[in-house]
Amino acid sequence: MSTTRHLAAVLAFFTCLGCGGEPVQVDEPEAAQPGHGGGTSTGTSVAPDVDDDALDPGTAPETAEKDPPPETFDETPAPQLTFEQKTALDKQAKLKFDEVEKALEKFEKYELDSNKEPADLAEQIKKMQQTTADLVAKYTEVLEVGSPSWSVAALFRTGYCYELTAKKLRDAPIPKSFSKLPEEIALDAIEQYEKTVDEMVGPIDEKARTAYALAVEVAQEAGIDDKWAKDAAEHLEAMQDPPTGGE
């Protein structure tokens, strides 16, 4: 698959992923299939010319059923960008990327407040997840530009946003209000809280691994071996054995 088509598939995937949906599969465009009379099929059925005099009224014409031709894909290489076009895309993508980095810096400093009541803490978590989704959407805009090198950077940062969110959830202290409950109830509440956190971070970790893997794949496809490609590979390797709660 060409780099351009690969980025299109990645973009479609993350457009869906950022909205909380399931990953979508993007197929290569199909090549035109041979049609009747040596023409090509464009996906629209065209009735062949028929000699009306040759048809016997009341008798349906016989049609021979043929096996469909084997599925083929367009292997034509995507047009190569000129140096000027690539430079322009890189510049545009970097501007968008740098703008998101400012928002990411604020998110890195954000911490959940364990002094809040459970209902308030749940609201904090909800807002944090929304911030993550917003950041991912912004990095997806970098992908839309079409710069291979900055697409790798954006994919790495997407994985990092998810990994960071999971870490903040995993490292959040137990709500202090639980200590005010009777011992048996407190123990049950703590167990339920930790179970809920584990259930939340599992899918988030998986999204992080997916983003890192895509960054590595795009980098290999485009022959990119910069800092972002190396960071993606390192984080992906570190996350192959996902951490468990309490570790």
Beta strands, then each sheet from edge to edge (+ up, - down):
strand 1: 33-34
strand 2: 40-41
sheet 1: 1+ 2-
end
